Amino acid sequence: MLPKFLIADNSQQAPENIYVVHNENPRCIFECGVEEDFFENHIIHWIDEKPSDSAAVEALTQAAGNFLDDELDAQEQLFEDEFMFDEEDFDEEEEPEK
């Protein structure tokens, strides 16, 4: 079973954009600039028919934006955990005994 949402990019043709793919009905792809606020500036590309209920579209948009925020936060935390360190974590190189 696929996840409800996926993050996608197209770094060769649109490196400034990020996409959130909604895999459940109604399927759609949210497109947003990497440096832009998702909730302020996004485009929805509908794969299935767009719901006629604007509240349903708003709820789906909110869920997609929350997913993106949570995933980016998790990736940032993972990066910090894996690649960042405090100088205190490393002892100064000890001089060999004479």
Residue pairs with C-beta under 8 A, 6 or more apart in sequence:
2 23
3 23
4 22
4 23
4 24
4 63
4 67
5 20
5 21
5 22
5 23
5 63
5 64
5 67
5 68
6 20
6 21
6 23
7 18
7 19
7 20
7 21
7 68
7 71
8 18
8 19
8 20
8 21
8 29
9 15
9 17
9 18
9 19
10 17
10 19
16 33
16 34
16 35
17 31
17 32
17 33
17 34
18 31
18 32
18 33
18 34
18 68
19 29
19 30
19 31
19 32
20 29
20 30
20 32
20 38
20 64
20 65
20 67
20 68
21 27
21 28
21 29
21 30
22 28
22 29
22 30
22 60
22 64
25 48
26 46
26 47
26 48
26 49
26 50
26 51
26 60
27 46
27 47
27 48
28 44
28 45
28 46
28 47
28 48
28 50
28 60
29 44
29 45
29 47
30 38
30 42
30 43
30 44
30 45
30 61
30 64
30 65
30 68
31 42
31 43
31 44
31 45
32 38
32 41
32 42
32 43
32 68
33 41
38 64
38 65
38 68
38 69
39 61
39 62
39 65
42 61
42 65
44 50
44 57
44 61
50 57
51 57
51 60
